[in-house]
């Protein structure tokens, strides 16, 4: 029997075969002597009683049953004692139901252990230092046993169980056989009392029972502190907390503590029934002992002699043997369990390198460093000296553990994961909730300060595991809960209840190659304003003839890039025979319910050669499908290129000009706002926002500017600044300014007017009023563009058209011409725009770009209805935005602002 062998062998069997000298790793299959897996059916032969009931009873019948039953009844009285047991066992039973549900739903990676040495009988010289010496000696013996090997404990445990059961039987018999007697109290109890040196054991007398029914809280002679319901409950609860240790030693739960598959014939059957049976047996035993003690011992004896069970026993040394046996058994059991759990935590690397040292083992596989650390921690606890001193904090930690178990089961139940289907079904979310509430209430009743401190300590451990622990492969219940809640709230997000006052940008950014779009991806992340952000990509091809979906293997790389850029975005990839059809598919299917993209962002179609912003960085796998971008050059860890190389200057593009404009037109037809992003390969977020951070320290310095040109510059005679597209452009600029990263930026709004126009001041006043109503803080600048607007074809042909209108009025054709003009108004405008005019507008924008803005927002005209004009349309946009730096050309089709409350 090796150190890796299960401690369930401990109960009834011993190993007579040779010991393996080296056990490098625990095995999930039992091995024969030749090292091969054994199919011997006798390997799993423990049933409900020997496999579960016995270890659980041994853990729950701790030293408290011998030393604190009289204390509980003497202080609280029989009525309140029964109430305490009911509350304690209600909490325990609810926790047992959760443990049974979890333990019958597959293997678990959990365990619990505690170590304590207490309960020395006053048969030797007494005093604090004597008690510390006795405890230290016994603890050292336990340490030697655990250090030498678990097999020693395995051989002795069943004998200890027989001894404890024999002692309990003698106690019950003594209540009926032993007659009335006078008990001499110890010196320690007399010195803190009224001076009485004796107390009476009356036997089973009704008047004795009546005198012990009600509570009578006094000073505890061991700690000299006043007792109360909460403090007595804390001491009593320690005698009932063996349920978790007992469950851990049973079948599949204990297997993870001892690195063994367990020896139960049928764990799913044995664990629930055996554990519940043990709980019922201990509950009845504790209550019977309380009843017999209240029925036969006067109050003074119960309050002043906690070891009175030995004084009234048919053979007094029997109780002393039981006290030492239960103490040694609990100490060794929990010391071994604690060391194995500490070793498991270190092996799983949950706390990073903090526990690296305790990972060392002996040749036989015994984690001796973990045993040493556990022994030292328990030795520190022994300095408390008295059981009642540490009872409160120990009970609170036990309650916290039970609450955590109930919470885990409640989370599994609420998550509604299909794979959570335990064979034990006698639990509901009601039992889990009742267990949690019971634990929390009793924690704060015992000691509110300790309760807060223990919860804070648990949260600290969770934070350490979250930040220091590695990526696990056992799954996260948080992901299941998030999925459950997100699905529920998505169903509640009704698109029919959308309102303009709660509008937010929900962006679909089309990315051809992430290597050349790093700056744009980061910028759009700032622009989304807590809205939906989706990175879309179209891979050209058809699924016909392919053995599998080629996109599934690419998601890990995309998600790794999202983590690397620290952006909050989803990834949606599609396979299509053309980019246009792929974008259509993404616009149709991306999102759920009310979370669907309302804005399409495209990179600009120009002749710029893409730049590789990920050059020199490779993709590393950090485990279980997650990747990170790193600059390491270790070829053994390097994956195949996760993104294709950027397009060369001579290579053809995936789509032509007509198809690109068709994508814009399709999005507008589908009711999506469209944004074209140009020159964001020049955008460096750290440099831009760095200037904003300097403003905080140096107010005199100018920060990043965001320039907004809300007028359709290609149509000087358009409706002005209050159409849907202009307001959408203003809203996006305001959204960017409101983000934390850009809150130091300054909005500059440029109002184009003609110097000779009488409406100049009126337009400016109207615009300022609108900005005030929309709560948009911007610096309005008037821009005279007389020399530019005169180049527009409408101004040049105004006199000629006026003469033609007079002539057509005489012929009655004005009305028909107006209708025709309304229909052909925009196509005619696009067709007759000259490069000279557009270049003049471009020069005007650049002249008013001092200081250089971080980004510009320009009005994007609607694509022409005539598809033959697509090339000309794209040419005009190219001239309009040429050499302007990072620029967004924006076309809005939905109302996004309101002045209503």
C-alpha positions in Angstrom: 0.0 0.0 0.0 1.6 3.3 -1.1 1.1 6.9 -0.2 -1.0 7.3 -3.3 -3.3 4.4 -2.3 -6.8 5.4 -1.1 -7.3 5.9 2.6 -10.5 3.9 2.3 -8.2 0.8 2.5 -7.7 2.1 5.9 -11.0 1.0 7.3 -11.0 -2.8 6.9 -8.1 -3.9 4.8 -4.3 -3.9 4.9 -1.8 -4.4 2.2 0.4 -7.5 2.3 2.1 -7.1 -1.0 5.3 -5.2 -1.7 5.2 -1.4 -1.6 5.9 0.4 -4.9 9.0 2.6 -4.4 8.0 5.3 -6.8 4.6 6.6 -7.8 5.2 9.5 -10.1 1.6 10.3 -10.8 -1.8 9.2 -9.4 -3.6 6.9 -11.7 -7.2 6.8 -12.5 -7.1 3.0 -12.8 -6.1 0.6 -10.1 -2.8 -1.1 -10.9 -1.7 -4.6 -10.3 1.7 -5.7 -9.1 3.0 -5.7 -12.7 2.0 -2.1 -13.1 -0.8 -2.8 -15.5 -4.4 -1.8 -14.7 -6.2 -4.4 -12.8 -9.7 -5.6 -13.5 -10.1 -7.2 -10.2 -13.7 -6.5 -9.1 -12.7 -6.9 -5.5 -10.9 -3.6 -5.7 -14.2 -1.8 -5.2 -15.9 -3.7 -2.4 -16.9 -1.2 0.2 -20.6 -0.7 0.7 -22.7 1.9 2.3 -21.9 1.1 5.9 -18.2 0.3 5.8 -17.4 2.8 3.0 -19.5 5.8 4.1 -21.2 5.5 7.4 -18.2 4.4 9.4 -15.8 7.2 8.2 -18.5 9.8 8.6 -19.4 8.7 12.1 -15.8 8.7 13.1 -15.4 12.2 11.9 -18.5 13.5 13.5 -18.1 11.9 16.9 -15.2 14.1 17.8 -13.9 15.0 21.2 -16.7 17.4 21.6 -19.1 14.6 22.3 -17.1 13.6 25.4 -16.2 17.1 26.7 -18.9 19.6 25.7 -22.3 17.9 25.9 -22.5 18.8 29.5 -21.3 22.3 28.7 -24.1 22.9 26.2 -26.9 21.5 28.4 -25.6 23.3 31.5 -25.4 26.7 29.8 -28.4 26.6 27.4 -30.7 24.2 29.0 -32.4 21.2 27.4 -34.8 23.3 25.3 -32.3 25.6 23.8 -29.8 22.7 23.4 -32.4 20.9 21.2 -33.0 24.1 19.3 -29.2 24.4 18.7 -29.0 20.9 17.4 -32.0 21.4 15.1 -30.4 24.6 13.6 -27.1 22.9 13.3 -28.4 19.8 11.7 -30.7 21.8 9.4 -27.6 23.5 8.0 -25.7 20.3 7.9 -28.6 18.4 6.2 -29.0 21.1 3.5 -25.2 21.0 2.9 -25.3 17.2 2.8 -28.0 17.3 0.1 -25.8 19.7 -1.9 -22.7 17.5 -1.4 -24.7 14.4 -2.5 -25.9 16.2 -5.6 -22.4 17.3 -6.5 -20.8 14.0 -5.7 -23.2 12.0 -7.8 -22.6 14.2 -10.9 -19.2 12.9 -11.9 -15.8 13.3 -10.4 -15.0 16.4 -8.3 -11.9 18.5 -7.9 -12.5 19.5 -4.3 -11.8 18.5 -0.8 -11.9 19.8 2.7 -9.6 19.4 5.7 -9.1 20.9 9.1 -6.6 20.0 11.8 -7.2 20.3 15.5 -5.8 18.8 18.6 -7.9 19.3 21.6 -9.6 17.6 24.5 -6.9 16.5 26.8 -8.3 15.1 30.1 -7.1 16.5 33.3 -5.4 13.3 34.5 -1.9 14.9 34.3 -0.6 18.1 35.7 -2.7 21.0 34.4 -2.1 24.5 33.3 -1.7 26.4 30.1 1.9 25.4 29.4 1.2 21.8 30.5 -1.8 21.7 28.1 0.4 23.2 25.3 3.0 20.5 26.0 0.5 17.7 25.9 -1.0 19.0 22.7 2.4 19.5 21.1 3.5 16.0 21.9 0.4 14.4 20.6 0.5 16.5 17.5 4.1 15.6 16.9 3.1 11.9 17.1 0.4 12.5 14.5 3.0 14.3 12.4 5.3 11.4 12.6 2.6 9.0 11.6 1.6 11.1 8.6 5.2 11.7 7.6 6.1 8.0 7.8 3.1 6.9 5.8 -0.7 6.8 5.5 -0.7 3.1 5.8 -0.1 3.3 9.6 -3.2 5.4 10.0 -5.1 3.2 7.7 -4.5 0.1 9.9 -5.4 1.9 13.1 -8.5 3.9 12.1 -11.0 1.1 12.2 -9.7 0.0 15.6 -10.2 3.6 16.8 -13.7 3.6 15.5 -14.5 0.4 17.5 -13.0 2.1 20.6 -15.1 5.2 20.2 -18.3 3.3 19.6 -17.5 1.1 22.7 -17.0 4.2 24.8 -20.3 5.8 23.6 -22.1 2.5 24.5 -20.5 2.5 28.0 -21.7 6.1 28.5 -25.3 5.3 27.6 -25.2 2.2 29.8 -23.7 4.2 32.7 -26.7 6.6 32.8 -28.9 3.6 33.6 -26.6 1.6 35.8 -24.6 4.1 37.9 -26.5 5.3 41.0 -26.5 8.8 42.6 -23.1 10.0 43.5 -21.2 13.1 44.5 -18.6 14.3 42.0 -15.6 16.2 43.2 -14.9 19.2 41.0 -11.5 20.1 39.6 -9.4 22.9 41.1 -9.8 25.0 37.9 -13.6 25.0 38.1 -13.7 25.6 41.8 -11.5 28.7 41.7 -13.8 30.4 39.2 -17.1 29.4 41.0 -19.0 30.1 44.2 -16.7 27.9 46.2 -18.6 24.6 46.0 -16.1 21.8 45.6 -18.7 19.0 44.8 -21.7 18.5 42.5 -24.4 15.8 42.4 -25.1 13.1 39.9 -28.7 12.2 40.8 -29.4 9.5 38.3 -32.6 9.7 36.2 -34.7 12.0 38.3 -37.7 14.1 37.1 -36.9 17.1 39.3 -33.4 17.2 37.9 -34.8 17.3 34.4 -37.2 20.1 35.3 -34.3 22.2 36.7 -32.3 21.8 33.5 -35.0 22.7 30.9 -34.4 26.4 30.8 -31.1 28.3 30.0 -28.8 29.6 32.7 -25.8 31.2 31.0 -22.8 31.8 33.3 -19.1 32.4 33.0 -17.1 29.6 31.3 -14.5 28.5 33.8 -12.0 27.6 31.1 -12.0 31.0 29.4 -13.5 33.2 32.1 -15.9 34.8 29.6 -19.7 35.1 29.8 -21.5 32.6 27.6 -24.5 33.3 25.4 -26.6 31.4 22.8 -24.2 32.2 20.0 -21.0 31.3 21.9 -22.4 28.0 23.1 -23.7 27.2 19.6 -20.2 27.9 18.2 -18.7 25.3 20.6 -21.5 22.8 20.0 -21.3 23.1 16.2 -17.7 21.9 16.2 -19.0 18.5 17.2 -21.1 18.3 14.1 -18.7 19.4 11.5 -17.3 16.1 10.5 -19.8 15.7 7.8 -17.6 17.2 5.1 -14.5 15.2 6.2 -16.6 12.1 6.2 -18.0 12.8 2.7 -14.5 13.5 1.5 -13.4 10.1 2.7 -16.2 8.5 0.8 -15.8 7.3 -2.8 -15.4 10.0 -5.4 -15.1 13.0 -3.2 -12.2 11.5 -1.1 -10.5 10.2 -4.3 -9.4 13.7 -5.2 -8.0 14.3 -1.8 -6.1 11.1 -1.8 -5.5 10.9 -5.5 -7.5 7.6 -5.8 -10.6 6.5 -7.7 -12.2 5.3 -4.4 -13.2 1.8 -3.2 -17.0 2.1 -3.1 -19.0 -0.5 -5.1 -21.5 2.2 -6.1 -20.5 5.7 -5.1 -23.6 7.4 -6.4 -25.7 5.0 -4.3 -23.5 4.8 -1.2 -22.6 8.5 -0.6 -26.1 10.0 -0.3 -27.5 7.1 1.8 -24.5 6.6 4.0 -23.9 10.2 4.7 -27.6 10.9 5.5 -27.7 7.8 7.7 -24.6 9.0 9.6 -26.2 12.5 10.0 -29.3 10.9 11.4 -27.4 8.6 13.8 -25.3 11.5 15.2 -28.3 13.7 15.5 -30.2 11.1 17.6 -27.1 10.4 19.6 -26.4 14.0 20.5 -30.0 14.6 21.5 -30.2 11.4 23.6 -26.9 12.4 25.4 -28.3 15.8 26.0 -31.6 14.4 27.4 -29.8 11.9 29.6 -27.4 14.5 30.9 -30.2 17.0 31.7 -32.2 14.1 33.4 -29.4 12.9 35.7 -27.0 15.7 36.5 -27.6 18.9 38.4 -26.8 22.2 36.8 -23.7 22.9 38.9 -22.1 19.6 37.7 -22.8 20.4 34.0 -21.4 23.9 34.2 -18.3 23.2 36.4 -17.1 19.8 35.1 -16.9 19.3 31.4 -15.4 15.8 31.8 -18.2 14.6 34.0 -18.9 11.7 31.7 -15.8 10.0 33.0 -16.8 10.6 36.6 -20.1 8.8 36.2 -18.9 6.0 33.9 -18.9 2.4 35.0 -15.2 2.4 34.3 -13.9 6.0 34.3 -10.7 5.4 32.3 -12.9 4.3 29.4 -13.9 7.9 28.7 -10.3 9.0 28.9 -9.4 6.4 26.3 -12.3 7.6 24.1 -11.1 11.2 24.4 -7.6 10.4 23.3 -8.7 8.0 20.6 -11.1 10.5 19.0 -8.5 13.3 19.3 -5.8 11.3 17.7 -8.1 10.0 15.0 -9.4 13.4 14.1 -5.9 15.0 14.2 -4.3 12.4 12.0 -7.3 12.3 9.6 -7.4 16.0 9.1 -3.6 16.5 9.1 -3.4 14.0 6.2 -6.3 15.5 4.4 -5.1 19.1 4.9 -1.6 18.1 3.6 -3.1 16.4 0.5 -5.3 19.4 -0.3 -2.3 21.7 0.1 -0.4 19.5 -2.2 -3.2 19.5 -4.7 -3.5 23.3 -4.6 0.2 23.5 -5.3 0.1 20.9 -8.1 -2.8 22.7 -9.8 -0.8 26.0 -9.5 -3.9 27.8 -8.3 -1.9 30.4 -6.4 0.9 30.8 -8.9 4.4 30.2 -7.5 3.4 30.8 -3.8 3.0 27.1 -3.0 5.8 25.8 -5.2 7.8 24.5 -2.3 5.0 22.2 -1.0 5.0 20.4 -4.3 7.9 18.2 -3.2 7.2 14.5 -2.4 9.2 11.5 -1.2 10.1 8.6 -3.3 6.9 6.8 -2.3 4.8 9.9 -3.3 4.2 11.2 0.2 4.0 15.1 0.0 6.2 15.5 3.1 6.6 19.3 2.7 2.8 19.7 2.7 2.6 17.6 5.8 5.3 19.7 7.5 3.5 23.0 6.6 0.2 21.6 7.9 1.8 20.5 11.1 3.3 24.0 11.7 0.0 25.7 11.1 -1.8 23.4 13.6 1.0 24.0 16.1 0.3 27.7 15.9 -3.4 27.0 16.6 -2.4 25.0 19.7 -1.2 28.2 21.4 -4.9 29.2 21.8 -4.8 26.7 24.7 -8.6 26.3 25.1 -11.1 24.7 22.9 -13.7 27.3 23.6 -11.3 30.1 22.6 -11.0 28.9 19.0 -14.5 27.5 18.7 -16.0 30.7 17.4 -13.6 31.3 14.5 -13.4 27.6 13.6 -17.2 27.3 13.5 -17.5 30.4 11.3 -15.0 29.0 8.9 -16.9 25.7 8.8 -20.2 27.6 8.2 -18.5 29.6 5.4 -17.3 26.3 3.8 -20.9 24.9 4.0 -22.3 28.1 2.6 -19.8 27.8 -0.3 -20.8 24.2 -1.0 -24.5 25.2 -1.0 -23.7 28.1 -3.2 -21.8 25.9 -5.7 -24.8 23.5 -5.9 -27.2 26.4 -6.2 -25.1 27.9 -9.1 -25.1 24.5 -10.9 -28.9 24.2 -10.4 -29.6 27.8 -11.6 -27.2 27.4 -14.6 -29.4 24.6 -15.9 -26.4 23.0 -17.6 -27.6 19.8 -19.4 -24.6 17.9 -17.9 -25.6 18.7 -14.4 -27.9 15.7 -13.8 -26.9 14.1 -10.5 -28.4 10.7 -9.7 -29.3 12.1 -6.2 -32.4 14.2 -6.8 -33.5 15.0 -3.3 -32.5 18.6 -3.5 -33.8 21.8 -5.0 -32.6 25.4 -5.2 -34.8 25.9 -2.1 -32.6 23.6 0.0 -29.4 25.2 -1.2 -30.8 28.7 -0.5 -32.0 27.6 3.0 -28.5 26.2 3.7 -26.8 29.4 2.6 -29.1 31.7 4.6 -28.7 29.4 7.7 -24.9 29.5 7.5 -24.8 33.3 7.0 -27.3 34.0 9.8 -25.4 31.9 12.3 -22.0 33.3 11.3 -23.1 36.8 12.1 -24.9 35.7 15.3 -21.7 34.0 16.6 -19.4 37.0 15.8 -20.1 39.6 13.2 -16.5 40.8 13.1 -15.2 37.2 12.5 -17.9 36.7 9.9 -16.9 39.8 7.9 -13.2 38.9 8.3 -13.7 35.3 7.1 -15.8 36.5 4.1 -13.1 39.1 3.2 -10.5 36.4 3.5 -12.4 34.1 1.2 -12.8 36.9 -1.4 -9.1 37.6 -1.1 -8.4 33.9 -1.9 -10.8 34.0 -4.9 -9.0 37.1 -6.2 -5.6 35.4 -5.8 -6.9 32.4 -7.7 -8.4 34.6 -10.4 -5.3 36.6 -11.0 -2.6 34.0 -10.2 -4.2 30.8 -11.1 -3.7 29.2 -14.5 -6.4 28.5 -17.1 -8.1 25.4 -15.9 -9.7 22.6 -17.8 -12.4 21.7 -15.4 -14.8 24.4 -16.5 -16.1 27.6 -14.9 -19.6 27.7 -13.3 -19.5 31.4 -13.9 -19.6 30.9 -17.6 -22.7 28.7 -17.3 -24.4 31.3 -15.1 -23.5 34.2 -17.4 -24.9 32.2 -20.4 -28.1 31.5 -18.5 -28.6 35.2 -17.5 -27.6 36.6 -20.9 -30.1 34.4 -22.7 -32.8 35.4 -20.3 -32.1 39.1 -20.6 -31.7 38.9 -24.4 -35.2 37.5 -24.6 -36.4 40.5 -22.5 -34.6 43.0 -24.8 -37.6 43.7 -27.0 -36.8 45.6 -30.2 -40.3 46.9 -30.3 -39.5 48.9 -27.1 -36.5 50.6 -28.6 -36.5 54.4 -28.1 -34.2 57.0 -29.5 -33.2 58.3 -26.1 -31.6 55.0 -25.3 -29.8 54.6 -28.6 -26.2 53.5 -28.6 -23.9 52.6 -31.5 -23.8 48.9 -32.2 -20.9 48.4 -34.6 -20.0 45.8 -37.1 -16.4 46.5 -38.2 -15.4 44.6 -41.4 -11.7 43.6 -41.2 -9.9 42.3 -44.3 -6.7 41.5 -42.4 -6.2 42.3 -38.7 -2.5 42.8 -39.3 -3.2 46.2 -41.0 -6.3 47.3 -38.9 -4.9 47.4 -35.3 -5.4 51.2 -35.0 -8.9 51.2 -36.4 -10.0 48.2 -34.2 -8.8 50.1 -31.1 -10.5 53.4 -32.2 -13.9 51.7 -32.8 -13.6 50.1 -29.4 -13.6 53.7 -28.0 -16.5 54.7 -30.2 -18.9 52.0 -29.3 -20.1 53.6 -26.0 -20.9 50.3 -24.2 -22.7 49.1 -27.2 -22.3 45.9 -29.3 -19.0 45.6 -31.1 -18.4 42.8 -33.6 -15.4 42.2 -35.7 -16.5 40.7 -39.0 -14.4 38.9 -41.6 -15.3 37.4 -45.0 -13.2 34.4 -46.2 -13.7 33.9 -49.9 -14.7 30.3 -50.8 -17.5 27.8 -50.7 -18.2 25.0 -48.3 -18.9 22.6 -51.2 -16.1 20.1 -51.5 -14.4 21.1 -48.2 -14.1 18.4 -45.5 -14.9 20.8 -42.7 -15.5 24.5 -41.9 -12.2 26.3 -42.4 -13.3 29.1 -40.1 -13.6 27.2 -36.8 -9.8 26.9 -36.4 -9.4 30.6 -36.9 -11.6 31.8 -34.0 -8.9 31.2 -31.3 -6.5 33.5 -33.1 -9.1 36.2 -33.5 -10.1 36.0 -29.9 -6.5 36.0 -28.8 -6.0 39.3 -30.8 -9.1 40.7 -29.0 -7.4 39.9 -25.7 -4.1 41.3 -26.8 -5.7 44.6 -27.9 -7.8 44.7 -24.7 -11.0 45.5 -26.6 -14.5 44.4 -25.8 -15.6 42.8 -29.1 -17.2 39.7 -30.5 -15.9 37.9 -33.5 -18.0 36.7 -36.4 -16.5 35.0 -39.4 -18.3 33.9 -42.6 -17.5 32.0 -45.8 -18.9 33.4 -49.0 -18.2 33.5 -52.7 -17.8 37.3 -52.6 -17.1 40.0 -50.1 -20.5 41.6 -50.8 -22.5 38.5 -50.1 -20.4 37.9 -47.0 -21.1 41.3 -45.6 -24.8 40.9 -46.4 -24.8 37.6 -44.5 -23.1 39.2 -41.5 -25.6 42.1 -41.5 -28.5 39.7 -41.6 -27.4 37.2 -39.0 -25.0 39.0 -36.5 -26.5 39.6 -33.1 -29.5 38.4 -31.2 -32.8 40.2 -30.5 -32.2 43.8 -29.6 -28.4 43.4 -29.8 -27.8 43.7 -33.6 -25.4 46.0 -35.4 -26.9 49.3 -36.5 -23.7 50.7 -37.9 -21.4 49.2 -40.5 -17.8 50.4 -40.5 -15.6 49.8 -43.5 -12.0 50.6 -44.3 -11.6 53.0 -47.1 -11.0 51.8 -50.7 -7.8 53.4 -51.8 -4.4 52.5 -53.2 -2.5 52.7 -49.9 -0.3 49.7 -49.2 -1.3 47.9 -46.0 1.2 47.9 -43.1 1.8 44.9 -40.9 1.4 46.1 -37.3 1.9 42.6 -35.9 5.2 42.0 -37.6 7.7 40.2 -35.3 5.0 38.8 -33.0 3.9 35.3 -33.0 1.0 33.4 -31.5 1.5 31.3 -28.4 -0.8 28.8 -27.0 -1.4 29.3 -23.3 -3.6 26.3 -22.9 -7.0 24.9 -23.8 -7.7 26.9 -26.9 -6.5 30.3 -25.7 -3.7 32.1 -27.4 -1.7 35.2 -26.8 0.4 37.5 -28.9 4.0 37.5 -27.8 7.4 38.5 -29.1 9.1 35.3 -28.1 11.2 33.5 -30.7 11.0 30.0 -29.3 10.2 28.0 -32.5 9.0 25.0 -30.4 6.1 27.1 -29.2 5.4 28.9 -32.4 2.1 28.2 -34.2 1.5 28.4 -37.9 0.7 32.0 -39.1 -2.7 32.7 -37.7 -3.4 35.7 -40.0 -2.3 35.9 -43.7 0.4 38.3 -44.6 -0.7 41.7 -45.7 -1.4 42.4 -49.3 1.5 43.6 -51.4 1.5 46.7 -53.5 1.3 44.6 -56.7 -1.3 42.1 -55.5 -5.0 42.4 -56.5 -7.7 43.2 -54.0 -10.4 40.8 -53.0 -13.1 43.2 -54.3 -13.5 45.8 -57.0 -14.6 49.4 -56.7 -18.2 48.7 -57.9 -18.5 45.9 -55.3 -17.2 48.1 -52.5 -19.8 50.8 -53.2 -22.4 48.1 -53.6 -21.7 47.0 -50.0 -22.3 50.6 -48.9 -25.6 50.8 -50.8 -26.7 47.4 -49.5 -26.1 48.6 -45.9 -28.1 51.8 -46.5 -31.0 49.7 -48.0 -31.0 47.5 -44.9 -31.3 50.6 -42.7 -27.8 50.5 -41.3 -25.6 53.6 -40.7 -22.4 53.5 -42.7 -19.0 54.7 -41.7 -15.9 54.7 -43.9 -12.6 54.9 -42.1 -9.5 56.3 -43.9 -5.9 56.8 -42.9 -6.2 54.9 -39.6 -3.0 53.2 -40.3 -1.6 56.6 -39.2 -3.6 56.5 -36.0 -1.5 55.9 -32.8 -3.8 55.7 -29.9 -1.1 56.0 -27.2 0.3 59.1 -28.8 -3.1 60.8 -29.3 -4.4 60.1 -25.8 -1.0 60.8 -24.3 -1.5 64.4 -25.2 -4.9 64.3 -23.5 -3.3 63.0 -20.3 -0.8 65.9 -20.4 -3.7 68.3 -20.2 -4.5 67.1 -16.7 -1.0 68.1 -15.5 -0.6 71.1 -17.7 -3.8 72.9 -18.4 -2.2 75.3 -20.7 -1.2 72.6 -23.2 -3.6 71.9 -26.1 -5.0 68.4 -26.2 -6.3 66.2 -29.0 -8.9 67.8 -31.2 -11.9 66.1 -32.9 -13.0 68.1 -35.9 -16.6 67.8 -37.1 -17.9 68.9 -40.4 -21.7 68.2 -40.3 -22.6 69.7 -43.6 -22.8 67.7 -46.8 -19.9 69.5 -48.5 -20.7 68.1 -51.9 -24.1 69.8 -51.8 -23.9 73.4 -50.6 -27.6 73.9 -51.0 -28.7 71.0 -48.8 -31.0 71.4 -45.9 -28.2 72.4 -43.5 -27.3 70.9 -40.1 -30.5 69.4 -38.9 -31.0 66.4 -41.1 -30.7 62.8 -39.8 -27.2 62.3 -41.2 -25.8 65.5 -39.7 -27.3 64.7 -36.3 -25.9 61.2 -36.4 -22.5 62.6 -37.2 -22.7 64.9 -34.2 -23.9 62.1 -32.0 -21.0 59.9 -32.8 -18.5 62.7 -32.2 -20.2 63.3 -28.8 -20.1 59.6 -27.9 -16.4 59.5 -28.6 -15.9 62.6 -26.4 -17.8 61.1 -23.5 -15.6 58.0 -23.3 -13.1 58.0 -20.5 -10.1 57.8 -22.8 -11.3 60.8 -24.8 -12.9 63.0 -22.2 -9.9 65.5 -22.4 -10.4 65.9 -26.2 -12.0 69.1 -27.6 -14.7 69.0 -30.2 -14.5 71.6 -33.0 -17.6 72.1 -35.0 -17.1 73.9 -38.3 -20.1 75.8 -39.7 -19.7 76.6 -43.4 -21.4 79.9 -44.4 -21.2 82.4 -47.2 -19.9 85.8 -46.0 -22.6 87.7 -48.0 -25.4 85.5 -46.7 -27.9 87.3 -44.4 -28.6 84.1 -42.6 -25.0 83.7 -41.2 -25.7 84.9 -37.7 -29.1 83.2 -37.7 -27.6 79.9 -38.7 -24.9 80.2 -36.0 -27.4 81.0 -33.3 -29.6 78.2 -34.4 -26.7 75.7 -34.3 -25.6 76.8 -30.8 -29.1 76.5 -29.5 -29.3 73.0 -31.0 -26.0 72.0 -29.4 -27.2 73.3 -26.0 -30.4 71.3 -26.3 -28.5 68.2 -27.2 -26.0 68.7 -24.4 -23.1 68.6 -26.8 -20.1 70.7 -25.7 -18.3 71.9 -28.8 -16.4 74.9 -30.0 -18.2 76.3 -33.0 -16.1 77.9 -35.7 -17.5 79.8 -38.7 -15.9 79.0 -42.0 -16.3 81.3 -45.0 -16.3 79.3 -48.1 -17.4 81.7 -50.8 -14.4 81.0 -53.0 -15.2 77.3 -52.8 -18.9 77.3 -53.3 -18.7 79.4 -56.4 -17.0 76.4 -58.1 -20.0 74.3 -57.5 -21.9 73.5 -60.7 -25.2 74.7 -59.2 -23.8 78.2 -58.6 -22.2 78.4 -62.0 -25.4 77.4 -63.8 -27.8 79.3 -61.6 -28.4 82.2 -64.0 -28.7 79.9 -67.0 -31.2 77.6 -65.2 -33.3 80.7 -64.2 -33.7 81.8 -67.8 -34.6 78.2 -68.8 -37.2 78.1 -66.0 -38.9 81.3 -67.1 -39.1 79.9 -70.7 -40.5 76.6 -69.4 -43.0 78.4 -67.2 -44.5 80.0 -70.2 -44.9 76.5 -71.7 -46.4 75.1 -68.5 -43.6 72.6 -67.9 -42.3 73.8 -64.6 -44.3 71.4 -62.5 -43.2 68.3 -64.5 -39.6 69.5 -64.4 -39.7 69.9 -60.6 -40.9 66.4 -60.2 -38.2 65.1 -62.5 -35.7 67.2 -60.7 -36.7 65.7 -57.3 -36.2 62.3 -58.7 -32.9 62.9 -60.4 -31.6 65.6 -58.0 -28.9 63.6 -56.3 -27.7 61.6 -59.3 -27.5 64.8 -61.3 -25.5 66.4 -58.5 -23.0 63.6 -58.4 -22.7 63.5 -62.1 -21.9 67.2 -62.5 -19.5 67.6 -59.6 -16.1 68.7 -60.8 -12.7 67.6 -59.4 -11.8 71.3 -59.0 -14.7 71.8 -56.6 -13.9 68.7 -54.5 -10.2 69.6 -54.3 -11.2 73.1 -53.1 -13.3 71.6 -50.4 -10.4 69.3 -49.4 -8.1 72.3 -49.2 -10.6 74.2 -47.1 -10.7 71.3 -44.6 -6.9 71.1 -44.4 -6.6 74.9 -43.9 -8.8 74.8 -40.9 -7.0 71.8 -39.4 -4.6 73.7 -37.2 -3.7 72.3 -34.7 -3.8 68.9 -36.4 -6.9 67.0 -35.2 -6.7 63.5 -33.9 -9.6 62.5 -36.1 -12.1 64.2 -38.5 -15.8 63.4 -38.9 -17.1 64.2 -42.4 -20.5 63.9 -44.0 -20.8 60.8 -46.3 -23.2 61.4 -49.2 -25.6 58.6 -50.1 -24.4 56.3 -52.9 -25.9 57.1 -56.3 -28.9 55.1 -57.5 -27.2 54.6 -60.9 -24.6 51.8 -60.5 -22.7 53.1 -63.4 -21.8 56.1 -61.3 -20.1 54.0 -58.5 -16.6 54.6 -59.7 -17.2 58.3 -60.0 -18.7 58.3 -56.5 -15.7 56.6 -55.0 -13.4 58.9 -56.9 -15.2 61.9 -55.3 -14.8 60.5 -51.8 -11.1 59.9 -52.5 -10.6 63.5 -53.5 -12.7 64.8 -50.6 -10.7 62.9 -47.9 -7.3 62.9 -49.4 -4.4 63.6 -47.0 -6.7 64.5 -44.2 -5.2 62.1 -41.7 -7.5 59.7 -39.7 -11.0 60.5 -41.1 -14.5 59.0 -40.7 -16.9 59.5 -43.5 -20.3 59.0 -41.9 -23.8 58.5 -43.3 -26.6 58.1 -40.8 -30.1 56.8 -41.7 -31.7 56.5 -38.3 -32.7 59.2 -35.7 -30.3 59.1 -32.8 -30.9 62.2 -30.7 -33.8 63.7 -28.8 -34.3 66.7 -26.5 -37.1 64.9 -24.5 -36.4 63.9 -20.9 
